[in-house]
Amino acid sequence: MRITLTTVGLAILAAASFAQIKNAPTSTTQPSPFACDRLALSAEARARHFNELGPQLRDLKTGVRELANGYAFQFPADPKTVLLVAEWAAGERLCCPFFDIDIRLEPEHGSMWLTLTGRDGTKEFIKADAPSWIRP
C-alpha cells in the first residue's frame, strides 16, 4: 500500500504543527537548491519538526536501505508512527522541496518505509546534512 499526501491529508491537516506553516510555497518549474529552507516553517513548527519529530523518528527507525539516489528508512507501521511520519514528511516537503518523499506500508501488517530520493546530489545531501538518519 502506498500512502500519498492526499491519502493522509486529513491526518496531516489535523497535526498541530501543520497549522504553524508560514507561507506554503507554490509549485515551481525551477529546481530548488540543495539547502534546507528553515524559514519555510514558523518558529513553532520548526521546533516541532527538528527538535521533536526528527529525534522521535530516528529513535523509532528500525532499518535503513541505501538506494542509488537516496535512502529508505524502515519504521513500525502502528497508527501513531504512521501519523508522525506523515507529519514529518509534510514539514520536510516545505523546507526541502527537492526531495521525492514516499511513504509505503507493506502488506500483511508489515513495516512502513519512508523513502527520500531525488535528482543527482540528493543522496550526498542526506549523507552530509543528516548522517544520524543513515546510521543503522
C-alpha positions, 0 to 999 in steps of 0.5 A: 500500500502506498500512502500519498499526501492526499491519502493522509491529508486529513491526518496531516491537516489535523497535526498541530504543527501543520497549522504553524506553516508560514507561507506554503510555497507554490509549485515551481518549474525551477529546481530548488537548491540543495539547502534546507529552507528553515524559514519555510516553517514558523518558529513553532513548527520548526521546533516541532519538526527538528527538535521533536519529530526528527529525534522521535523518528530516528529513535523509532527507525528500525532499518535503513536501505541505501538506494542509488539516489537516496535512502529508505528508512524502515519504521513500525507501521502502528497508527501513531508512527504512521501519523508522525511520519506523515507529519514529518514528511509534510514539514520536510516537503516545505523546507526541502522541496527537492526531495521525492518523499514516499511513504509505503506500508507493506502488506500483511501488517508489515513495516512502513518505509519512508523513502527520500530520493531525488535528482543527482546530489540528493543522496550526498545531501542526506549523507552530509546534512543528516548522517544520524538518519543513515546510521543503522 
